[in-house]
C-alpha cells in the first residue's frame, strides 16, 4: 500500500524541480588530500591538484 501524499501532483513536481536545481548548483566539495573545502556547481579537482574530492549535495546539511 502506498503512503498518502500531502502534496498535489503539481506541488510534488515543483518540489522535485527545486530539489534537482539545488543538486546541480550547490555541491559541497572536500579534498581528502589537503582538507580544502568549497562549494561549486559540480565536483571539481582541488586547487592542490588532487582528484580525491568528496562531493555532497549541500541540501543534505542543516542550516543551523
Residue pairs with C-beta under 8 A, 6 or more apart in sequence:
5 12
7 15
19 59
22 57
22 58
22 59
23 57
23 59
24 41
24 42
25 41
26 39
26 41
26 57
26 58
26 59
27 39
27 40
27 41
27 42
27 43
27 55
27 56
27 57
27 58
28 37
28 38
28 39
28 55
28 56
28 57
28 58
28 61
29 37
29 38
29 39
29 40
29 43
29 44
29 46
29 53
29 54
29 55
30 36
30 37
30 53
30 54
30 56
31 37
31 46
31 48
31 50
31 52
31 53
32 50
32 52
32 53
32 54
33 46
33 48
33 50
33 52
34 46
34 48
34 50
36 46
36 47
36 48
38 44
39 58
43 53
43 55
44 53
45 51
45 53
46 52
46 53
